Amino acid sequence: MALKTEKKLKLYYSITEVAKMFGVNESLLRYWEKEFPFLSPKKAGGNIRQYTQADIENVRLVYHLVKEKGMTLAGAKQRLKQNRESVVSTAEIVDRLKRVREELLSMKRELDYLT
């Protein structure tokens, strides 16, 4: 699942937007907030969550470990505690590879269309 972030100029994103970026339910994001203390988006009036780009990066780390690597929440917590930098690096590499794959598929479709 590729991270969809075409609105890079926004300062804050709603929980709905973040859930769509990762293809998960809003309830899962709220649950992860309880399990991972570093996931703590700003809450505006009426308890409306406002995610910054940094918050989205933290969600991306949890998503990478739990959804892409299949780790348990306890395992993901332990991995982040032990070596967060390695997780960040690996998640960035995975995202770059996904973008390259999407670009290649797009180019292939374009070539197929032209031939």
Buried (B, 14 or more C-beta within 10 A) or exposed (E): EEBEBEEEEEEBBBBEBBBEBBEBEBEBBEBBBEEBEEBEBEEEEEEEBBBBEEBBBBBBBBBBBBBBBEBEBEEBBEBBEEEEEEBBEBBBEBBEEBEEEEEEEEEEEEEEEEE
